[in-house]
């Protein structure tokens, strides 16, 4: 049975962390205040330190813990105090000996081998590519000095005794390099050892090591490998963010959200830092510690995502892409990316948001550079940032444009001639070489008859189609809190603005079937289908459900549905379009995928061509159930071949969602629920 973390336990953890800090500082005073009361004429120095407030948790809509923070302790070194001791090398070597005895590794980024033959690191980090030349200049050596010569020059510079072994001398040089670099460049204070235990801290303090600081900081921990692009990641404040975060009162060494929910809800998640003032005597001993302000944890954010549904969605997308690729010929372009959005049709809440390929946040620090260089772009959220032609899934827009403009009625029939021949220089064909016969708008959706929509687009004009697209927010931001692309709706004005080109009759024909510069995100497409399903209410998309105080005791924010637009449809033409989408499942292009589905579904398939890709991309949209719509789904697979080929993704999602299957990873993980 899963363990449940209740607010009382969370508060206990926070209190425990605070007690560790209090015990630490009390122990310093107990050990180092001896005799201090008799030194009335003592000269004191005062240092102010920041205690970072822990980052708030991120949870799914059901209270499943997705991201949390825990406190870790590290040791820092103060160069000024080491200098004041009169024996910098001796104090450092004493600390290194304690580390060896307790099997604690210290941080050494000096880019030189640990022993002779001396050589610079073959692969140097980007940081050291900047730091090493600056350091060599600082120690007044030639820029092209060899590693061996630099080693001996540094032994001399730092007064390292000739009796000290090369290995020990190299360790000492590495730490002196770290300390001096803080004077050479404006970089973060030197952390000597990370993630050390309270027991090791106690040993170091008992030994009376000079210049040692104990620092506490929070570490982000992710409890799921799903929804990585939506959760996002954190990082240190960058140069381009300095002024913004300084104005908000941040310290420049803090971590902030960079992408996804971590960035979108930074103001909720960010904890408030505290300040302590440490008073030291002339020997560098701690004489007093004063808490100026307490550190407080950030709020906890509940997303609208259902992580179990997210897992099903990601697995279904991945399995379908693998299946599509297994059926491709050797010389065919692989389906290498895709996205799925699952939406609640009644409030704008995103229930699942999948992008393929993805990545595991637990491995983020070790593999970020590899993922960043990967041509398949796993860090890229295709669901909110990818823009795609919707293909035939756009035909509901064209159908409604015709009905709303009075260009057709539900009983208008057009004979499919397979090739549209109204223009001598451009005569596009229907996808089927066999005529669909006489079709009205409902049958045209069922058959996905290109000829009907070529005729309709030509009949009503590009502006009518663009106006209908605007009713559904296509080519516009959805209002979701995470970063999203805008895309574009096809129109003469947009083509001129985007491409600097004139609009032609061919553009109208293409736009009518979802091509031309109709470029939308999967998120926009899902919102569009949800608006059809709920009879015309366009909601602002959201992924935040609510926010709670750090102890889960107080509601600090609660999301409310926000209506962006209500479509005026006095003649009920949306019901005609819905009937056509139902026929797609009953008789049309997606029938085979839903024959055994236990839930009634309305859908539309789409196949789009690309100027750069060899293979067509597949788009599939649907909502369910048909009699009382609850969710809308948009699926896009790059080079997927056809929209019908991607329909199985939606079927698996629908079967899971309505049949309440629970055999997913999160249900087997302890400490996952917060109530």
N, C-alpha and C positions, 0 to 999 in steps of 0.2 A: 504493500500500500504506500502511496506517495506521502512523503512528509509535507506538512503545511507550515510555512513560515508565517506566523501571525504577528501583528504589530508589536505585541509585547516582546517577542523574541528579537525583532529588529531593533527596538529601543534598547534591549539588553546588550546587543552587540555594540551599538553606538556608545553606551555607557562604559562597556568593557574597554573599548579603544581609548576613551578619555582617561580611564583609570590607569592604563598602561603609561600614558604620557605623564600623568601626575606622579606615579610611582618612580618613573625615570628621573624627573626633575628633582623629586624629593631625595632620591638616592644620591644625586650629585651634591645637593646641599649637605647631606649627612656626612659624606666622605670628605668634602672639600672646604667646609666651613670651619673645621677645627682650627682654632687659633685666630680666626678672622676677626672675632669680636674685640680682640686686644689690639688690633691694628687700626687705631683711631685715625691716624694720619695717612692711611693707605690711599693710593691713587687708583681710582676705578675707571673702567671703560664699560660702555653700554652698547649692546648690539641688539638690533630688532630682527626677529625671525618671523617668517610666515608659516602658519599651519594651514595646509590646504583643506578646505571642506570637501568631503567625499561627494562624488557625482551620484545623482539619483538613479534609481533602477528604471529599466524599461521592461514592460510586461505586455502580454497580448491582451485581448479583450476579456479573456476568461481568467486572468490573473496568473498565467504561466510566465515565470521569470525568464526573460530573454537576455538581459544584460544587467550586471550588478557591479559593485566596486568593493574591494577589500583593502585594508590598510597594510602597507608594508613599511619596513624600517630600513634605513640606509645610514652609512657613516660617511661624513664629509670631513675634509681637512682644511684648517685655516692656516695659510702660509705665515701671516703676521705673528700668530702665537708660536709657531714653530721657530721663527726667527728669534723671538724674544727668549726662547729657551736656551739659546746659545749653542745648541747641538741639533741642527735640523736633521742631519743624516742619522744620528744616533736614535732620535725619537722615531723616525720613519722605520728604521731597521727593527726597533723594538716592536712596533705595531705589526710589521711583516712577520716577525717571529710568532706573535700571538695568532696571526691568521694561519700560519703553517700548522701550529699546534692544534688548531680547531678546524682545520680543513675548510677554511673560508677563502674564496678567491677574491682578489682585489681587481679593480678595473685599471687596465693599462692599454691605451690605444696608441702608444708610441710605435710608429710603423717601421720597426727594426727587429730582426731576428733576436731570439732569446739568448743565443750563444754564438761563439765564433764557428765558422767564418761569418763575419758581420755583413749583412745585406739589408737593403730596404725591402719592405713587403712587396712581393711580386704583384699582388692586386691590392691597390690602396683605396680606401674608402674616399668618397667625394669630399668628406670633411677634412681628412688628412691631406688631400691634394691641395687644399687651401692652407691648412695649418702648418704643415711641415716647412714649406718655403718661408712662411712668416716667422716661424721659430728659428730657422737657420739664420735669417737676417737679424733676429733679436739677439742671438748669441754671437753675432759678428763673425760669421763664417762665409766662405764663398758658396754661391748658390749651387755649384756643381760638386761640392765636397762629397767624397765617398762615404759609405756607411762606416767603414772601419776607421777612417780618420775622424769622423764625427764622434764615434764612440769614445776614442781616446781624448779628444778635445773636451768632451763633456765630463769624463772622469776628472780631468784637470780642473775644469770650471767649477765643479761642485765639490772639489776637495775630497774626493773619495780615496780612502786609504789604500795604499798599494797592496796591503795584505788581504784586502777583500777580493773574493773570487769574482771571475767575470760574470757568473750567473747572478750573484747578489748585486754586483755593481749595475748590471743591466736592469734589474728590478728597481733599484734606487733611482737610476736615470729616468726610467719610465714614469715614476711618480713625480720627480722634479719637473719633468716635461709637462705633465698634467697641471701642476701648480703654476708654472710659469706661463703656460698658454692662457691662463685667466687674466694675466696682465698684458699679453700680446694682443689678444682679440677679445671682443665683447661677447663672450659665450657663457653658457650656464656654469654655475659653481661646480667645482670638481666633486663628484661622488666617488669616494674611495671604494666602497663595497655596497652592493645592492642586496635587498631582500635578506637581511641578516636577522637572526633570532634575538628575542629579548635576552636569552641566556648569554649569547655572545656579547651583546651590548654590556651586560653586567660585568663580564670578565674584563672587557676593555676599560670600563670605568674603574674597576677595582685596581687595575694595574696603574692607574693614574696617567694614562697616555695624554700627552700635550697636544692641543690643536684639534681634538676630535669633536665633531658635532654629530649628534643623533638627529636624524630627520625622518619625519613620517610623511608618507604620501599615499594616495589611493591608486589602485591598479584596476583597470577595467577588465571584467571577465564576462565572456559570452557563453550562454548555456544552450545554444542551438547552432547548428550549421546551416539553418535555413533563414531566408529573408535577409541575407547579408547585405545586398545592395540597398534594401529599404531601411535596415537598421543603420547602415553607414558606419563610419569609423571616426576616431578621434586622433588628434595630433597636437604637437606644440604650436603655439601661436607663431605664424609666419611673418616675414617682414612686411608683406602687403596687408597684414591684419593688425599690426602693432597699434596704430593710432586709434582704430575702432575699439579694440579691447582695452586700451589704456583709458579711453574716455568712459568705459563702463566699469572702471575700477579693478580690472584684472591685473595680476602680476604676469610679467612676460614669460615666465617659465611654466605657466599653467598649460594644461591640455584642454582643448576645446573641440567641439564637434566639427568635423570637416565635411561630411556628406550625410545624406539620409536623415533619419530621425535624430541622430546625435547632433546634427547641425540645426535642423528645423526647430528643435525644442531645447536649444542651448539655454535659453533664459530660465526654463523650468529645471533642467537637470543640473545646472551649475551650482555647486555649493559655495557658500560664502567663506572666505578665508579668515582665519583669526590671526592675532598678533601677540607675540610674547617678547618681553625685553629681558635679556640676560645680562647681568652685571658681573664683571670679572675683576679680580684684583690684579696687581702689577705682575704677578707670576702666571697670569692666565687662568687661575682657578675661578670656578663659578662661585660667586658670593650671594647672588640672589636671582630669582626668576619671578617675573611679574607678568600675569596674563592681562593683556590690554583689551583683547576682544576674543570671544569664543569662536571657534570654527563651527560652521553648521553645514549639514548635508543638504544636497539639492532635493527638489521634489521628485516624486516617482511618477513616471508617465505610462499610462495604459494606451496602447495602440488599438486601432480598430481591427488589426489583423487577428485571425484565428490561426495560431501556429500549426495546429494539426491539419487544417485545410491547406495552409501554406505548404506543408510537407507533401501532401497528396498532389498539390498543383505542380510543385517543382519536379517531383518524381514522374508525374504523367507527361510533363513537357519533355523531360530528358529521355524517357523511354520512347516517346513518339519520334523524337529527332534521331535517336539511334536506329529505330526501325526504318525510318525513311532512308537513312544513309545505307543501311544494309541492303536495301532494294535498288539502290542506284548502280548504274554501270560504272566501270572503272574510270572512264573518261568524263563522267558527269560531275558537276560541281557539288560539293557536299553541303548539306544543310548545317550551317555552323553557328546559328544563333536563333533565339526566339524569345518570346515574352507572352505572359498571360496576366490578365487582370480580372479578378472576380469582385463584383460590386453588389452591395445591397441596393435594390432598386428604389427603396423608400426613403433614403436619407443621405446618400452620397458617401457612405462608409465603404472603404476598400477592405475587403475581407482577405484577399490574397493578392500578392503582387510579385510575380516570378519573372526572373530574367535568366536566360541561359546563354553561355556558361556562367556559373557562379563560383563562389569561393567560400572557404571555411574561415570564419572570423577567429577561431581558436589558433589558426596558423598565420594570422595576418602579419605579425611583426617579422617572422622568419621568411615569409615568401612574398611580401609586398612588391619588392623590386621585380621579381619574376612575373607576377601578375600584371604589373604596370606595363611591362614590355611585351606581354602576350598579345599577338595580333588578333586573337578572338575576343579581346577586351572583357574579361570577366568582371572587372571593377565597374564597368559601364552598365547603368540600369536601363536596359532597353525598354522596359515597361513605361517609364516616364520620360526618357530622353530620346529613344529611338523614334524616327519618323518614317512612316511607310505609306505607300499607296494603299487605300482600303480595298481597291478592286471592286468586285460585285457586291461587297457588303455595303457599299455606298448607294446601291440602287434604291433603297428605301427612301433616301433623301430625294432622289430624282423623281420617284413615284409621287411623293408628297408635294414636291414642287409643281408637278403637273396638275395634281388634284386641287391644291390651294390656289393656284393661279387661274384655274378654270380652263386650262389647256386640254384637259381630259375629264371624264367622269369615270366612275367605277365600271360603266358599261361601254366605254370606248374600246373598240377592237381594232387591232392593226394586224395585217397579214405579214408574217415573217417571210421575206424574200431571201433570207440568208445573207445576201450582200446588200449593203446600203449604197444606192447608186445616185443619190441626189447631187453629188459633185463629181465632175469628170476626173479630177486629179487626186481624189482621196475617196476610196470606196471600201471601208472596213467590212469584215465579215462577222457574222455571228459565230460564236464558239462551236456551234453544231453545224455540220455540213448538211444536215437534214432539217427542213423547215419545221418550226413549231406550229405552223398553221396560223389560224386567227387567235390572237391572244389579247386579253385585257390586262390591266395592271396587276391583278392578283395572280393570274397565270404567268405573267412575265416574271414575277418574283419567284414563283415556283420553279419555272424552267431556267431562270436566270438568262432570259432571252436578250442578248445584246442588241439585236435588230430593233426590238421595241424601244429600248432606251436610247439608241441612236436617233430614232425617229422622234421620240419624245423630247430629247434635249434640243434637237434642231427646231422642233415645233415651238417650244416655250422660251428658248434662249438661255444664255449663260447666266444672266443676272438672276433669273428666277431660281436656278439651281443653287447659286451662291447664297441667295437670301434664305433658302430653306436650310442649307448647311449651317448658316449662322444661328438658326433657331435651336440647333443642337450643340452649339458651342464648338463646332469643329473648326480647327485652325486658330483656336483661342486657348488661353490658359484655363485650366479647370479649377484653379484656386487651391490645389493641394499644397500642403506645407513643404514638401520636399522639392528639390529642383526638378523642373519639367521643361521640355521643349515646347515651342508654340506650333511649329509646322505652318501650313498654309492651306486655305481653301481656294480652289481654282476660280479665277475671275479675270477679266481683262485688266483690271487695275492691279491685281496682285502679280500677274505675269509681267506687267510693265515694271513694277517695283522690284521684283525679285530677279528677273532675267533681263530686263531692259528690252523686251521683245514685244512685238505686236501680237494681238489675239486673232486667231483664224477660226474659220468654221470647224476645222478638224479638232481644234482645242475644245469646242463645245461638245462634239461627239465623244471625245475621250473623257472629258470631265463627267459626262452623264453616266459613264460606267466605272467611275472611281479612279480614273487615271489622270493624265495631265499633271498639274502641280497640286492636286489633292494629296497632301502629305500630313498625316495625323499620327499622334502617339497611340499606342494600345490603350492608354488611360482614357484619352479622348473618345476612342472608338467604343470602349466599354460604357462610358457615360452616355454616349449617343444611343446605344442599344437600351440602356436602363431607362432613358427618357421615353423611348417608344413603348417599353414594357409598362411603365407606370402612367401611361396616357398623357404624357406631355409636360411633366415637371422636371426641369433641368436643375439638379442640385450641384452645389459646390462640392468638389471631391475633398475628402479628408482622411487622414490616417491617425488622428488623435481621438481617443474616446474620453479620457479625463486625466487629470493630474491630482495627485494626493501629496500631502506634506510628507516630510522625510520619515515620520513615524507612522505613516498611513492613517493618522487620526483625523485629518481635516481635508475636505475636498477643496482644492485650490483652483480647479478649472473643470468645467464640464462642457463638452461639445454639444451644440444644438444644430439640427439640420438647417441649412441655409439655402433658400431657393434663389437661384440666379435668374431664372426665367420660367414663365408659364406659357406654354404654347397655346395660342388661340386656334382651336380646331372645332368650330361650331357644327360642322357636318359630320364629325366623327370619322374622318378619313384615316386617322391613326389605326382604327380597328380594321380597315381594309388592308393596310400594310401588315398588321399582326396576323391576319388570316393568311396572307401570302407567305409569311415566315413559317407559320404552322404547316403549310402545304409543302415547304421545303423538306420537312422531316417526314411527313406522311407519304409524299409521292416523288420528291425531288432529289437533289444532288447529295443530300446527307442521309437519305433513308436507311442505307445499309448499316450505318454506324449506330443508329438508335432503335433498330427493330426490337432489340431485347431490353431496352432501357425501361425501367419501371416508372419513370417520371415523364409526363408530357412536356415536350420541348418545342420552342419556336426558334428558327435559326436562319442563317444565310451564310453561304460559302463565298469565298472570293479568291481569285488567282490574279496575281499582279506581275507585270513584266518590269524589268529593271534595265537601265541604260548600261550598267556595268556588269551585272551578274548574267551568267549563261542560263541558269535555271530560273523558273518562275518561283515567286514566294507565295506561301499559302496563308490566307486569312480566314478565320471562322468566328462568327458571333452568334450568340444565342441568349435566350432567357428561359427561366423555368420557375414553377410549372406554368402552363399556358393559361389556366383558368384563374390563377392567383399568383402572379409573378413575384418571386422573392429575390432571385439573384440574376445578374446579367454577367456574361463572360465574353471576353475578347481574347482570341488566340492569334498570334503571328509567328510564323516560322520562316526565317530567311532561307531562300532556295529550297522551300519545302515542297515545291512541285504543284500543289493545288490546295485550295481551302478544305476540300473534303478530306484530304490526307491528314489534316490537323484536327478533325472533328473528334477523334478518339480522346484527345486531351480533355475536351469539355465534357464528354460522356463520363469519364472517370471522376471528374470533379462533382458532377451532378449526382452520380450514384452515391458518392461518399457523403455529400452535404445533406441529402434528404434521407439517407438510410442510417445516418449517425454511426458509422463505423468508427472505432476508436483505437484500432491497432496501429499506432504510430509511435515514433521514437520518444516524443516528449512524455508520454504516459508511463514510460519505463524509467524515467530519470528522477532521482530523488531531489528533494529541495526545489521543486519547480513551481509550487503554487504559493501565491500570496493572497490572503483573503482579509 
